[in-house]
């Protein structure tokens, strides 16, 4: 059995890669991803007030 020329191997690899990419894009196009609704732990109108920032004590110098 004689080895295949480099051009033939590269061409077969490119065709294989193109076929895989085409199948992936085709399957995504057929079944688009469904968007899941946002799930809130609490209602957006009732938020917890933020705690006041702590004041530094002392001096830096």
Secondary structure, DSSP 8 states (H G I E B T S, - for coil): -----HHHHHHHHHHHHHHHHHHHHHHHHHS---------SS-TT------------S---
